[in-house]
Amino acid sequence: MADSVVIFITENDYFGDGNRIIYVNGAYKNDDEPIGRLMHDFRCVSAVDMFYSELADKVRKLKETKGGQDRMCKLMEDMRNEAKLEQAKETALNMKKKGGKVKK
């Protein structure tokens, strides 16, 4: 099957939520195109190897400064806690669906 690109452009906000959703294949590799360079930068471990200086500067700040490292640790901790809470909610809902009792 040949590669294809599908883009929907609507006159108004079709979903009514003000958001825009763009799907990009993260494995896309083409350093001659802006989206290919962006995907490259997302895969980079080091800011030195990035094409986009704005992104590289932010990565450098977050990874290589004490304040940035502290912020990243806090963000990761918050994400873990949120994931645990969501998993607990999902488990409770599944138990309830199967007839189990869930304490509030």
N, C-alpha and C positions, 0 to 999 in steps of 0.2 A: 504494500500500500504506500502510495506517495505521501510525503509530508504535506501537511496543510496548515493553514493559519485561518482562524475564524475570529473576526472582530465584530462585535455588535455595537453600533452607534445609534443611540436613540435620541429623539428630539427632546424628550423629558426624562426625568428620573423614573425609570420604569418600575423600580421596586419601592419608590417612595421613601427611601431611608437616607438619601443624601450620600450614600457610599458608592465607591467605584471598586469593582473587583477585576483584577487582571491576573490571569494565570500565565505563569512563565515556567517552562521546562528548566529546572535547575541544572540539568546536565548539559544544557545548550552551551556549545563552545564555538565562538567565532570572535576573535579579538579585533576584527575589522568593523564590528558593529557595536553600537552603544549597549544594547541588551546583552550581548556576548561578553563585553568587558565588565558589565555589572555582575553577571553570573560568575565570572572569573573572580572578581573581588569578594563575592560572598563565600567562595570556596577557600580564599586565602587564609593562612594561619598567621601571617605576618603583614603588618601594614606596609612594609617596605615593598612588597610584591604587588601592591594594588595599583590600578589605573587611576581611579578617582580620588583626588587629593582630599576632598571633603569627607569621604568615607574613611580614608586612611587616617586622617587627623583625628576623627572621632574614635576609631579603633585604637589608635596609639594612646589617646587620652585615657580610655577605659581600661586598657590592658597594661599600660606602662607607668601609670601614676598611682600613688597610694590612694588618693581620693577616688579615682576611677575604679581601682580594684575593690575598694570597700563598697562602692555603689553596685558593681557587678555582683559581688557576693550577696548583697542585700536583695537585689533583683532575683537572683537564682533561688535564694531562700524563699522569697515570696511566691515564686512560681511553683516550687515544690509544695509549699503549704496549700496553695490554691488547688493543685492537682490532687493532693490528699483529700481535701474537702470535697472536691467533685467526685472522687472515687467513692468516698463514704456515702455521699448522696445517692449515687448510682446503685451502690450495694443495698442501701435501705429501700430504694424503690423496687429493686428486683426482689428483695425479701417480701415486701408488701404484696407484690403481684403474685407471689407464690403462696400467699396466705400466712406468712410469718408476721409476728407482732413487732412493731418498731416503737421504741420509746422515744418520746419527744423531749 
